[in-house]
Amino acid sequence: MKKTILLTSVLLFSVSTNAQIFEAIKSSVKDQLKKPTTTTTKTNSTTPANSSSPVNLGSLTSTQISSGLKEALNLGVNEGVKKLGVTDGFLKNEAVKILMPEKLKKIDTTLRTLGMGSLADQGVKLLNRAAEDAVVEAAPIFTKAITSMTITDAKNILLGSDNAATSYLQGKTQSQLFNAFQPKVKASLGKVGADKVWTNLISKYNTLTGQAVSTDLNEYVTNETINGVFKMVAEKESGIRNNSVMRTTSLLQKVFGAQDGK
């Protein structure tokens, strides 16, 4: 009898305990369902690559930079004119040599076919002689253009390409340089006899072929001479930018030294 009572008590306790556990689990589940669902989104954080820090121009002002750029340009003009304004300064320098005008290349071909190549060579030689004679007048014309030029973006030009200042000068002054320099070239073409030789060349070609070829040699040689000077200026600018030995003044050292780390 006692065993029966004991067994019954154990069973009742077990049922009661299980019921309590069940109620606790049920209550816990309800609480979880009432809570708002949160979603954890995994984000990939990308660390930007270290970009090179901008060149520190220190205390340099735009006025100082502009003055330094102009000084470099003037050096390029003066040295370039000295190199070009001598016999063979254009003719023997392949970078600036003035070739047969595009419109007249068929004259060159025809003359050489007819065994008159020396006449064509003489024509090209005299174009270069005219440029060599006229270019000595270029320095003051270029200097005036450089002095009067306002550089509106000096810092970016300083930190630009090896010929950034030269390109800026050419873009700002090409037309005024042409107008000022053209009379000098015209006089030089007459002085070296290029105008007469070319008039004769074109006349002979037109007679032989029945064509009517013509070109403005003054305009052509003026443009080619100016472009030759710009090439020399660009060469000097590149040297100053990349070789500290060529920075021969304190201003050039200060201004172009600041761009060394670009």
C-alpha positions in Angstrom: 0.0 0.0 0.0 2.8 2.4 0.9 4.6 1.5 -2.3 1.5 2.4 -4.3 1.1 5.7 -2.5 4.8 6.5 -3.1 4.6 5.7 -6.8 1.5 7.7 -7.2 3.2 10.7 -5.5 6.2 10.4 -7.8 4.1 10.3 -10.9 2.0 13.3 -9.8 5.2 15.3 -9.1 6.7 14.3 -12.4 3.6 15.4 -14.3 3.4 18.7 -12.4 7.1 19.4 -13.0 6.8 18.6 -16.8 3.7 20.9 -17.0 5.7 23.7 -15.4 8.6 23.2 -17.8 6.2 23.2 -20.7 4.6 26.4 -19.6 8.0 28.0 -19.1 9.0 27.0 -22.7 5.7 28.2 -24.1 6.0 31.5 -22.4 9.6 31.9 -23.6 8.6 31.2 -27.2 5.8 33.8 -27.0 8.2 36.4 -25.7 10.6 35.7 -28.5 7.9 36.0 -31.1 6.9 39.4 -29.7 10.4 40.9 -30.1 11.1 42.7 -33.4 13.3 40.8 -35.8 16.7 42.4 -36.4 18.8 41.6 -39.3 22.5 42.0 -39.1 23.9 43.1 -42.4 27.6 42.5 -43.0 29.2 45.5 -44.7 32.5 45.4 -46.4 34.5 48.4 -45.4 36.9 49.4 -48.1 39.9 51.3 -47.0 40.8 53.8 -49.8 44.2 53.3 -51.2 46.8 55.7 -50.0 46.9 58.4 -52.6 50.1 60.3 -53.0 49.9 63.5 -51.1 49.8 66.7 -53.2 53.1 68.5 -53.8 53.6 71.1 -51.1 54.4 74.4 -52.7 55.1 75.9 -49.3 54.8 79.7 -49.1 55.1 80.2 -52.9 52.6 82.7 -54.2 51.0 82.7 -57.6 52.9 85.8 -58.4 56.2 84.2 -57.5 55.3 81.1 -59.6 54.3 83.2 -62.5 57.6 85.2 -62.4 59.5 81.9 -62.2 57.7 80.5 -65.2 58.2 83.7 -67.2 61.9 83.7 -66.4 62.3 80.1 -67.6 60.4 81.0 -70.8 62.6 84.1 -71.4 65.7 82.0 -70.9 64.4 79.5 -73.5 63.7 82.2 -76.0 67.1 83.9 -75.7 69.1 80.7 -75.8 66.9 79.3 -78.6 67.3 82.4 -80.7 71.1 82.3 -80.3 71.2 78.7 -81.5 68.8 79.2 -84.4 70.1 82.6 -85.6 73.3 81.3 -87.1 74.2 79.7 -90.4 72.6 76.2 -90.4 70.8 76.9 -87.2 67.6 75.7 -88.8 69.0 73.8 -91.8 71.1 71.4 -89.8 68.8 70.9 -86.9 66.3 68.2 -87.8 64.0 69.2 -85.0 63.3 72.6 -86.5 64.4 72.3 -90.2 62.0 73.9 -92.6 61.0 71.4 -95.2 59.3 71.8 -98.6 55.8 73.2 -98.1 53.1 70.5 -98.3 51.5 72.2 -101.3 54.8 72.3 -103.2 56.0 68.7 -102.6 54.9 67.7 -106.1 57.2 70.4 -107.4 60.1 68.7 -105.5 59.2 65.3 -106.9 58.9 66.7 -110.5 62.2 68.6 -110.3 64.0 65.5 -109.0 62.4 63.3 -111.7 63.7 65.8 -114.3 67.2 65.8 -112.8 66.8 69.2 -111.2 67.1 68.1 -107.6 69.8 70.6 -106.9 67.3 73.4 -107.7 64.8 71.9 -105.2 67.5 71.6 -102.6 68.4 75.3 -103.1 64.8 76.3 -102.6 64.6 74.5 -99.2 68.0 75.8 -98.2 66.9 79.4 -98.8 63.7 78.9 -96.7 66.0 78.0 -93.8 68.4 80.8 -94.5 65.5 83.2 -94.3 64.4 81.8 -91.0 68.0 82.0 -89.6 68.1 85.6 -90.7 64.7 86.6 -89.3 64.9 84.8 -86.0 67.5 87.2 -84.6 64.6 89.7 -84.5 62.4 87.3 -82.5 63.8 87.7 -79.0 62.3 91.1 -78.2 59.0 90.1 -79.8 58.8 87.0 -77.7 60.0 88.8 -74.6 57.3 91.5 -74.9 54.6 88.8 -75.3 55.9 86.9 -72.2 56.1 90.0 -70.1 52.6 91.2 -71.0 51.1 87.7 -70.6 48.9 87.1 -67.5 49.3 83.5 -66.2 45.9 82.7 -64.6 46.7 79.2 -63.5 50.3 79.4 -62.4 50.3 76.5 -59.9 48.8 74.0 -62.2 51.2 75.0 -65.0 54.1 74.5 -62.6 52.8 71.1 -61.7 52.0 70.2 -65.3 53.9 68.5 -68.1 57.5 69.2 -69.0 56.4 71.8 -71.6 53.3 73.1 -69.8 54.5 76.8 -69.7 55.6 76.7 -73.3 52.3 75.3 -74.4 50.5 78.0 -72.4 52.6 80.7 -74.0 52.0 79.4 -77.5 48.3 79.2 -77.0 48.1 82.8 -75.6 50.5 84.5 -78.0 50.7 82.7 -81.3 48.6 85.1 -83.3 50.2 88.3 -82.0 53.7 86.8 -82.5 52.8 85.9 -86.1 51.5 89.5 -86.8 54.7 91.0 -85.3 57.1 88.6 -86.9 55.7 88.3 -90.4 57.3 91.6 -91.7 60.7 90.4 -90.5 60.4 87.1 -92.4 59.2 88.9 -95.5 62.3 91.1 -95.4 64.6 88.1 -94.9 63.0 86.1 -97.8 64.0 89.0 -100.0 67.4 89.5 -98.4 68.6 85.9 -99.0 66.9 85.7 -102.5 64.4 83.0 -101.5 61.5 84.9 -103.0 63.1 85.1 -106.4 64.3 81.5 -106.4 60.8 80.2 -105.4 59.0 82.4 -108.0 61.3 80.8 -110.6 60.7 77.3 -109.3 57.0 77.6 -109.2 56.9 79.3 -112.7 59.0 76.5 -114.2 56.8 73.8 -112.6 53.6 75.5 -113.9 55.0 75.8 -117.4 56.1 72.1 -117.5 52.9 70.7 -116.1 50.3 73.2 -117.3 49.2 73.7 -113.7 48.8 76.8 -111.6 50.4 76.0 -108.2 50.9 78.8 -105.7 51.6 79.3 -102.0 52.2 82.0 -99.5 55.9 81.4 -98.6 55.9 84.4 -96.2 53.1 82.9 -94.1 54.6 79.4 -94.2 58.1 80.5 -93.2 56.8 82.8 -90.5 54.8 79.9 -88.8 57.7 77.5 -89.2 60.2 79.9 -87.7 57.9 80.7 -84.7 57.3 77.0 -84.1 61.0 76.4 -84.2 61.5 78.9 -81.4 58.8 77.3 -79.4 60.5 73.9 -79.8 63.7 75.4 -78.4 61.8 77.0 -75.5 60.1 73.7 -74.7 63.4 72.0 -74.6 64.8 74.6 -72.2 61.8 74.4 -69.9 62.0 70.6 -69.7 65.7 70.9 -68.8 65.0 73.4 -66.0 62.2 71.2 -64.7 64.2 68.0 -64.6 67.8 69.2 -64.0 68.5 71.4 -61.0 71.8 72.4 -62.5 70.0 74.4 -65.2 68.2 76.5 -62.5 70.7 79.3 -62.7 68.9 81.9 -60.5 67.5 81.9 -57.0 64.0 82.3 -58.4 64.3 79.3 -60.7 65.7 77.3 -57.9 62.9 78.2 -55.5 60.0 77.8 -58.0 61.1 74.7 -59.9 62.6 73.1 -56.8 59.0 73.1 -55.3 57.8 70.9 -58.2 60.5 68.3 -57.9 58.3 65.9 -56.0 55.3 65.9 -58.4 
